[in-house]
């Protein structure tokens, strides 16, 4: 297993790195078996506590970033009728200098999750060793369908509420104008919309 990890580091070290000092760190990692044993390569670092990102030049991610004692929470909110997920990530220690990271990792006894970030397509040699993120639930087709259905329900409900507000305003204007015919047409529609709303109006 150590041999496979060293091969991945060797492959990645041949690329042009966003932070050139990362090369020295990668060599240190490959030559330190007790640390390399505790390394897991991953495709994403979400919700993982001790993570390292090393990026190829051209990648959108930071060139080098070590986060120790990281914590992350997910917040879901409704914006314009759509479910929006936001991840908020913090950490006990953040190191962006590869040489400082060598010292910072001397006392780490837990697992280190390493994410190598590529400028383009993730190569097969990296996918072959990358492990599934243990902190993330497996996303099944059923869960994706459920999330899509929930988004549709929320969108429909927001539309219903907006329609109810509009109809209520029309009713108030019709009452003020004492327009019985218009009121007789609008009031039943307003009541029907209210019955289909999950929120009290």
Secondary structure in CASP SS format (residue, H / E / C, confidence):
PFRMAT SS
TARGET T0000
AUTHOR 0000-0000-0000
METHOD secondary structure of the structure
MODEL  1
X C 1.00
X H 1.00
X H 1.00
X H 1.00
X H 1.00
X H 1.00
X H 1.00
X H 1.00
X H 1.00
X H 1.00
X H 1.00
X H 1.00
X H 1.00
X C 1.00
X C 1.00
X C 1.00
X E 1.00
X C 1.00
X C 1.00
X C 1.00
X C 1.00
X H 1.00
X H 1.00
X H 1.00
X H 1.00
X H 1.00
X H 1.00
X H 1.00
X H 1.00
X H 1.00
X C 1.00
X C 1.00
X H 1.00
X H 1.00
X H 1.00
X H 1.00
X C 1.00
X C 1.00
X E 1.00
X E 1.00
X E 1.00
X E 1.00
X C 1.00
X C 1.00
X C 1.00
X C 1.00
X C 1.00
X C 1.00
X C 1.00
X C 1.00
X E 1.00
X E 1.00
X E 1.00
X E 1.00
X E 1.00
X E 1.00
X C 1.00
X C 1.00
X C 1.00
X C 1.00
X C 1.00
X C 1.00
X C 1.00
X E 1.00
X E 1.00
X E 1.00
X E 1.00
X E 1.00
X C 1.00
X C 1.00
X E 1.00
X E 1.00
X E 1.00
X E 1.00
X E 1.00
X E 1.00
X E 1.00
X E 1.00
X E 1.00
X C 1.00
X C 1.00
X E 1.00
X E 1.00
X E 1.00
X E 1.00
X E 1.00
X E 1.00
X E 1.00
X E 1.00
X E 1.00
X C 1.00
X C 1.00
X E 1.00
X E 1.00
X E 1.00
X C 1.00
X C 1.00
X H 1.00
X H 1.00
X H 1.00
X H 1.00
X H 1.00
X H 1.00
X H 1.00
X H 1.00
X H 1.00
X H 1.00
X C 1.00
X C 1.00
X C 1.00
X C 1.00
X E 1.00
X E 1.00
X E 1.00
X E 1.00
X E 1.00
X E 1.00
X C 1.00
X C 1.00
X C 1.00
X C 1.00
X C 1.00
X C 1.00
X H 1.00
X H 1.00
X H 1.00
X H 1.00
X C 1.00
X C 1.00
X C 1.00
X E 1.00
X C 1.00
X C 1.00
X C 1.00
X C 1.00
X C 1.00
X C 1.00
X C 1.00
X C 1.00
X C 1.00
X H 1.00
X H 1.00
X H 1.00
X H 1.00
X H 1.00
X H 1.00
X H 1.00
X H 1.00
X H 1.00
X H 1.00
X H 1.00
X H 1.00
X H 1.00
X H 1.00
X H 1.00
X H 1.00
X H 1.00
X H 1.00
X H 1.00
X H 1.00
X H 1.00
X H 1.00
X H 1.00
X H 1.00
X H 1.00
X H 1.00
X H 1.00
X H 1.00
X H 1.00
X H 1.00
X H 1.00
X H 1.00
X H 1.00
X H 1.00
X H 1.00
X H 1.00
X H 1.00
X C 1.00
X C 1.00
X H 1.00
X H 1.00
X H 1.00
X H 1.00
X H 1.00
X H 1.00
X H 1.00
X H 1.00
X H 1.00
X H 1.00
X H 1.00
X H 1.00
X H 1.00
X H 1.00
X H 1.00
X H 1.00
X H 1.00
X C 1.00
X C 1.00
X C 1.00
X C 1.00
X C 1.00
END
